[in-house]
Amino acid sequence: MMGQQPDSGGAGAAPPPESPSRREPARRTQFGREPQALLRSSNLGLEKLRFGMRLAKDLRHLRLKRYEHAARAIDEAGRLEQQSR
C-alpha cells in the first residue's frame, strides 16, 4: 500500500549499515566519559562474532571463502578499536 513504511525485518533485525546505532559505540568512545568500558564492550562483541563465524564455518553453514572474508573484516575492526585506545 502507498504511504506505509517498509517492513523493518522484525524485532531482531540488524539496523541498516548507515544507521546511527551502528556508529554509536565509536561516537561514544570518542566523546564519552568512559571510553575504556565501551572499548571492552565492543571487543567482547567482536569476540562473540568471531566465535559465531568459526562455528558457522565448522558446521559448514558458511563457505571457506566467505569465512575468510568475514575474518579479515572482523580483524580489521579489532585493529581499529586498538588504535583508538
C-alpha positions in Angstrom: 0.0 0.0 0.0 1.1 3.5 -0.6 2.2 5.7 2.3 3.3 2.8 4.5 6.8 2.2 5.8 8.6 -0.9 4.5 8.8 -3.8 7.0 11.9 -3.4 9.2 12.5 -7.1 9.3 11.2 -7.8 12.8 12.4 -7.2 16.3 15.7 -9.0 15.9 16.7 -7.4 12.6 20.0 -5.7 12.3 20.0 -1.9 11.7 20.8 -0.7 8.2 24.6 -0.2 7.6 24.4 3.6 7.9 22.1 3.8 10.9 23.2 5.8 13.9 23.1 2.8 16.2 25.9 1.1 14.3 28.1 4.3 14.6 27.1 4.9 18.2 29.9 2.9 20.1 32.6 4.7 18.1 31.0 8.0 18.7 30.5 7.4 22.4 34.2 6.3 22.6 35.3 9.5 21.0 33.1 11.8 23.1 32.0 9.7 26.1 33.2 9.7 29.7 34.1 6.0 29.9 35.9 5.1 26.6 37.7 2.1 28.1 34.4 0.4 29.2 33.0 1.0 25.7 36.1 -0.4 24.0 35.9 -3.5 26.3 32.3 -3.9 25.3 33.0 -3.6 21.6 35.9 -6.1 22.0 33.5 -8.6 23.6 31.1 -8.1 20.7 33.9 -8.8 18.2 34.9 -12.0 20.2 31.3 -13.2 20.1 31.2 -12.5 16.3 34.5 -14.4 15.8 33.2 -17.4 17.7 29.9 -17.4 15.8 31.7 -17.2 12.4 34.0 -20.1 13.3 31.1 -22.1 14.4 29.2 -21.5 11.2 32.3 -22.4 9.2 32.9 -25.6 11.2 29.2 -26.6 10.9 29.6 -26.0 7.1 26.9 -23.3 7.1 29.5 -20.8 5.7 31.8 -21.4 2.8 35.5 -21.0 3.5 36.0 -18.0 1.2 33.1 -16.2 3.0 34.6 -17.1 6.3 38.0 -15.8 5.3 36.4 -12.5 4.1 34.5 -12.1 7.3 37.5 -13.0 9.5 39.6 -10.3 7.7 36.8 -7.7 8.2 36.4 -8.6 11.9 40.2 -8.5 12.4 40.3 -5.0 10.8 37.6 -3.8 13.1 39.6 -5.1 16.1 42.7 -3.2 14.9 40.7 0.0 14.5 39.5 -0.5 18.0 43.0 -0.9 19.4 44.2 2.2 17.6 41.6 4.3 19.4 42.9 3.3 22.8 
